[in-house]
Amino acid sequence: MSEKITRFLGDTPSRTLVKLAVISFVVGIIMSALNFTPVEVWYAIRDFFERIYDLGFEAFGRIGKYFIYGAMVVIPIFVLMRVLKFRP
């Protein structure tokens, strides 16, 4: 059982625990110096994906707007051409 845990962790459990503690301490110091909290990082990631989501649907809105603008010019010209071509 211990061999499976060591293989999973990449090292002995005690050495892995010490490594994680040191890395956590260093990251905590850096985050404190930059005035970050884990909650702010979570909100930043969430906001990033919300912006991507909003941009995706905004693109559909722009495509729809272009379609409407084009139709406002093309359809009257088409109808006018059909009326002028139509001879009873």
C-alpha distance (Angstrom), angle and dihedral (degrees) to the residues before:
residue distance angle dihedral
M1 . . .
S2 3.81 . .
E3 3.80 90.7 .
K4 3.82 91.1 55.9
I5 3.80 91.5 50.2
T6 3.81 91.6 47.9
R7 3.80 90.9 49.2
F8 3.82 90.7 48.2
L9 3.83 94.1 48.6
G10 3.80 94.9 40.5
D11 3.79 91.8 -128.0
T12 3.78 139.2 29.0
P13 3.81 114.4 -54.1
S14 3.82 93.3 -114.8
R15 3.83 94.0 50.3
T16 3.81 90.4 45.9
L17 3.81 90.0 51.1
V18 3.82 91.5 51.1
K19 3.82 91.8 47.8
L20 3.81 91.5 49.7
A21 3.82 91.0 48.0
V22 3.83 92.7 51.4
I23 3.81 93.4 45.6
S24 3.82 90.8 46.7
F25 3.80 90.6 51.6
V26 3.82 93.1 49.5
V27 3.81 92.9 46.4
G28 3.82 89.4 47.6
I29 3.82 90.9 53.7
I30 3.81 91.5 48.7
M31 3.80 92.7 47.2
S32 3.79 90.8 48.1
A33 3.80 91.4 50.1
L34 3.81 90.4 50.5
N35 3.81 91.1 45.0
F36 3.81 93.0 -119.6
T37 3.76 126.8 144.9
P38 3.80 125.9 -166.9
V39 3.80 88.9 -111.8
E40 3.82 91.0 56.3
V41 3.80 90.4 50.0
W42 3.81 89.5 50.7
Y43 3.83 91.1 49.3
A44 3.81 90.8 48.2
I45 3.80 91.1 52.9
R46 3.81 91.1 46.4
D47 3.82 92.1 48.0
F48 3.81 90.3 49.2
F49 3.79 92.0 56.4
E50 3.82 91.7 43.1
R51 3.81 89.7 54.6
I52 3.79 91.5 49.7
Y53 3.82 89.5 48.8
D54 3.81 91.7 48.8
L55 3.80 92.3 47.3
G56 3.79 90.3 53.3
F57 3.78 93.9 55.9
E58 3.78 91.7 39.0
A59 3.80 87.4 60.4
F60 3.80 89.5 55.6
G61 3.80 88.5 50.6
R62 3.80 91.1 52.2
I63 3.80 91.6 48.5
G64 3.80 89.5 50.9
K65 3.80 91.0 48.7
Y66 3.81 91.2 51.1
F67 3.80 89.6 48.6
I68 3.81 91.8 52.4
Y69 3.81 93.3 46.3
G70 3.78 91.1 50.1
A71 3.79 92.3 46.1
M72 3.81 90.5 52.5
V73 3.81 88.0 62.3
V74 3.81 103.6 31.0
I75 3.81 101.0 46.3
P76 3.84 96.9 52.9
I77 3.82 89.8 47.1
F78 3.81 90.3 48.4
V79 3.82 92.1 49.0
L80 3.82 91.4 46.7
M81 3.81 91.6 50.1
R82 3.81 91.3 48.6
V83 3.81 91.7 48.6
L84 3.81 92.0 49.0
K85 3.82 91.3 47.5
F86 3.77 93.8 46.8
R87 3.80 109.9 94.1
P88 3.77 118.2 172.3
